[in-house]
Amino acid sequence: MSWGLLLALAIAVRMISEAAARKASPGAPPRPGALGAGTWHAAVRLVLAPAAVVLAIGLAAGQLWCALLLAPLVPFIAPWLVARYAFIPLGLPRVAYHVTLLSDWTWRADRSGGAALAAAWALCRARRPDPATEAWVSERIEGADERGGAVAAPRPEPLRGAGVAAGALLAARRGDLEGARALFDSVAGFDERACPREARRIAAGWLAADAASRGDWTAVHDRAREGGGRALSLLGAVAARVLGEEPAPGALALWLRWLAAPRRRATLPLLRRALAAGEGAARPEPEEPEPCAAKVAEGDLWSRAVLRHATLLLRPCGEVSGDELRRLAGAWDAALDDERAQAELRERALSLGASGAQAALGPLARAVEEDLAAALRAARVPHAAWDDLGATLGRTRRRLRDELLSEVELACDALRRRVDERRELPALSEWREWTSLRAQYEAAAELVGTELRRLAFPKVHADVCHAAVWLFNTRKERAIANAMFRWLLAEAEALEDARLAGLQRANVGCGV
């Protein structure tokens, strides 16, 4: 029996089960990809599974002809295992999609999303996929887009956790790693009823592997705590060894995890690096010399501040620490408060006909604050690493808070305006817009602190809740709306806003 005939038989069984479901519920709309009235489950339990057991017993007894009949039944008995370990590694998106649609046990919370994930994963493993296949996979994930005259196949079901993971794989396939990270990270925000465990495991494994490729072993270690298979277990052990976490795994434990993990040839360099790191020994970080400390005369506060500032501007973007920013701000505080410097500025201002020293110090202080704020944003330095009571950093913090607050409010206004105008986006694009807004809010809160969260959350809550209610009631995208409600509830509880928390508990209780 050929694989083409096998797939045709599977599709025929699904069509019959859908017809039975429509006959049982004539008022319900047909759901492509859904099995109706338990027809498929009954067929597997009562016919296919017993037949497979009998054939397996015959094969064990030496009847080799049973293998010819048993092989076509395997995709029906264990469809996800066949797709995962046969069709996905072979890079066959269409076959992986249709076989995974039969997998109710693994993907029962999101069968169509799981099938799309299998297709996207197979597309990533394909050596030379043709554009038509890639477009076909994209249609299964991103749904229809009838604007501009292009009509694609509609999504069979509302977007759920596995569908988001499929979109993340497709984004990674297209080279959008930042978008893939954001989508994979958002999978954890779905209710368990709308996100299969396998989708969470795949998301955690991809994020851990991505963090390991960037050398972010702290993120790898955090992901490994969630659990997620043999590969993630190996990466977690390597991260613990490299970071010197206690208790660090020994050499034997590392070798055993490496032997149990897949893709051993690719992970062998990671194993060697972990073994070379030494058991429980963290690598000391090299101390950088004090910048410009020996190049200025003792007591020359202005030269010291200017040289520190020049050193900061010459550093690569994003490679600035909180200690460096505090030292620079402290140098400017000392220079701007120096009485001798103030006297020199007053004399200089009088000779030039200026109104006073403050006329020159004001623009200088604002320029310093702008540079510090830009360095903080580029390096994404958390507020706890640089925030203190210094005058320069205090003004910088207020400037940064106002800038970030305005940007978050503009993003909320854009979301509100689109919802009020009923401009619909495909479900995955709706989710991308929400995750982008959430990431912007959380990044701003990490930079500035709780003060920004308290100022921005009422606006974020009003507009995001408005959009989520529209998605839930009008678009029938209940899973992604529920995930938005869940985030709003967690944030309201963190900020101790009892009124908004009560509202979101009621919204979350509406289900998925």
Summary of the structure (lengths in Angstrom):
residues: 512
radius of gyration: 29.4
end to end distance: 40.9
largest distance: 107.7
contacts: 1617
relative contact order: 0.06
helix: 73%
strand: 0%
